[in-house]
Amino acid sequence: MSEDPLPPLETVEEARRLLREGRPFSAHEVLEARWKAAPSPERDLWQGLAQVCVGITHLARGNETGGRRLVGRGGERVEAYQHAGGPTYGLDLDEVLAWARGPHPGPPAG
C-alpha cells in the first residue's frame, strides 16, 4: 500500500474493495493516509473510518475488547463529523454508525 493519499472518492472505493476482500488493515492504511492529508474539518471522518477498520482487524484476530473499543471510538468520530455536516463522499454514515453500535457480524457496507 502506498502511503500517498488517494483523492476522497478513490479512498472510499479502495477501502470498500479492501474490506470486501477481507483486508481491513489495508483499508485502514488507505483511510489513514487520507486522514493525515485531509483538511481539518474532514479529519474526524477519515480518522473514524480508519479506527473502525483497525477495530475490525482486532476483532478478526480475536481481540474482542480492543476491537470493540476501536470500533466505538471510530464511530464517535464519524458521528461528530456527521453532526458537523461535511461531505460524505458517497458513504452512508447512518449505516456505518449503526454497524459500529451493533454486534459486528462483518464489516460495514456503508
JOSULJO-V411400 format. One record per residue. N is the residue number from 1. RES is the residue in three letters. PSI is psi as a letter, one per 20 degrees, with the letter a starting at -180 (NA if undefined). Layout:
N&RES&PSI + N&RES&PSI
This chain:
1&MET&p + 2&SER&q + 3&GLU&i + 4&ASP&p + 5&PRO&q + 6&LEU&q + 7&PRO&q + 8&PRO&g + 9&LEU&h + 10&GLU&h + 11&THR&g + 12&VAL&g + 13&GLU&g + 14&GLU&g + 15&ALA&g + 16&ARG&g + 17&ARG&g + 18&LEU&h + 19&LEU&g + 20&ARG&h + 21&GLU&j + 22&GLY&k + 23&ARG&m + 24&PRO&h + 25&PHE&h + 26&SER&h + 27&ALA&g + 28&HIS&g + 29&GLU&g + 30&VAL&g + 31&LEU&h + 32&GLU&g + 33&ALA&g + 34&ARG&g + 35&TRP&g + 36&LYS&h + 37&ALA&i + 38&ALA&q + 39&PRO&q + 40&SER&g + 41&PRO&i + 42&GLU&i + 43&ARG&h + 44&ASP&h + 45&LEU&g + 46&TRP&h + 47&GLN&g + 48&GLY&g + 49&LEU&h + 50&ALA&g + 51&GLN&h + 52&VAL&g + 53&CYS&g + 54&VAL&h + 55&GLY&g + 56&ILE&h + 57&THR&g + 58&HIS&g + 59&LEU&g + 60&ALA&h + 61&ARG&j + 62&GLY&j + 63&ASN&m + 64&GLU&g + 65&THR&g + 66&GLY&g + 67&GLY&g + 68&ARG&h + 69&ARG&g + 70&LEU&g + 71&VAL&g + 72&GLY&g + 73&ARG&g + 74&GLY&g + 75&GLY&h + 76&GLU&g + 77&ARG&g + 78&VAL&g + 79&GLU&g + 80&ALA&g + 81&TYR&g + 82&GLN&g + 83&HIS&h + 84&ALA&h + 85&GLY&k + 86&GLY&r + 87&PRO&q + 88&THR&i + 89&TYR&k + 90&GLY&j + 91&LEU&q + 92&ASP&n + 93&LEU&h + 94&ASP&g + 95&GLU&g + 96&VAL&g + 97&LEU&h + 98&ALA&g + 99&TRP&g + 100&ALA&h + 101&ARG&i + 102&GLY&a + 103&PRO&i + 104&HIS&l + 105&PRO&h + 106&GLY&r + 107&PRO&q + 108&PRO&q + 109&ALA&h + 110&GLY&NA
